[in-house]
Amino acid sequence: MLHGLTGWHLLIVLAVILLLFGAAKLPALAQSVGKSARLFKGEMKAMKDEDETPLAAPTTSSHPGPGTPAVASDPPPIR
């Protein structure tokens, strides 16, 4: 999965991140990444729970709604 990356590669990446963002911004960056991860995890859990619950069957009424014709007609034949 890491394709030959070693500990030195990780140290170089961390040094570059430190240089780009600076020491003052790293805690805020880590906090925002943590919040995003928690939000993503919560949304994934909600989607999973939603998939597990069966969808309610649509209710049918004895009278048509507004704008619905009382008698359904067949479409005209195609010539």
N, C-alpha and C positions, 0 to 999 in steps of 0.2 A: 504494500500500500504506500509506503514512503519512498520506494524506488531508490534505495541506497543513501538516504539522507542520514547524516550522523549528528551527534551532539554539537559539533562545531557549526554545522549549518543552522541549527536552532539558535545558537548564540549570536550568529551574524544577523539573523532575521530579527531577533530581539533588539540588538544594537541599532539596526536601521529604524525600527519602530520608535525606539527611544529618541533617536535623532530627529525623526520626522515630527513627532507629536510633542516632544519635550516632557520633562518629568512632571510638570504641573498639570498637564492635561491627561496623563495616563489614568489616574483614579476616576475621573469623570468618564473617560472612554470605556474603562472596564465596567463601570456602573451602568452605562447605557447599553453595553453589550449584554450584561446580565439581565436587564429589564426586557430587552428584546427577546432573549432566549426564553424567559419565563412566559412572555406574552405568546410567543410561537408555540410553546409547549401547551399552554392553556387552550389555544385555538385548535390545535391538533386533537387534544382530548375531547373538546366540544364536538368537533366534526366526527370523531370516532363514536361518541355517545349518540350523536344524531343518526348515524348510519345504523346503529344497533336497534334503535326504536323503530317499530313499524310505522309506516305512514298511515294516517287516518284515511278511510275511504271517503270519497266525496259524497256529500249528502244529496239526495235527489228530492225534489219537491214536486207536488202534484200540479202546480201551476207554473207557467213559464215566467221568467224574469223579464224586466223591462227591456224592450228591444229584441226579444226573442220571439220568433213567429210561433203561433199556437200549434200549427201543423207543419211538420218538417216535410219538405218536398224533395223529390229526387232531382239531381242536377240535370240540366238539359242534355240531350244526347249530342255526342260529338260527330260531326259530319265529315 
